[in-house]
C-alpha cells in the first residue's frame, strides 16, 4: 500500500484535563501516515487519483477551531476517523503530541492506527 505522510504539522488548540488547558491554547504537533486505496496516482499523475493532503490539513485546522478535546487520545481518534470517512483512506496512523508541557520533556503524546493495516 502506498502512503502519504505529513510530518510536524504544528497547531495551537485547547486540549487538556486541567482548567488552565481549557483556557490557554497549547502548541501540538500532528504526524500522519495515510494509506492510499490503490496506486493509480503513481501512474496517472493526477490529483483526482490520490488524497489531497492540503484538504486534510484544512479539515484538521477547522476541527481544532471548533472543538475542545480533553484527551490527546480523543483528538487523535477524531482525526483518524475524519481521514478514514471523509477522505476514504483504507488505513491511517495519527500521532498527536503536546509540546513542552512538562519541564524536560520535549513531547508527550499518543499514536493511533485505524483501518486495514498495510501489507509490508
Beta strands, then each sheet from edge to edge (+ up, - down):
strand 1: 3-13
strand 2: 26-35
strand 3: 91-102
strand 4: 105-115
sheet 1: 1+ 2- 3+ 4-
end
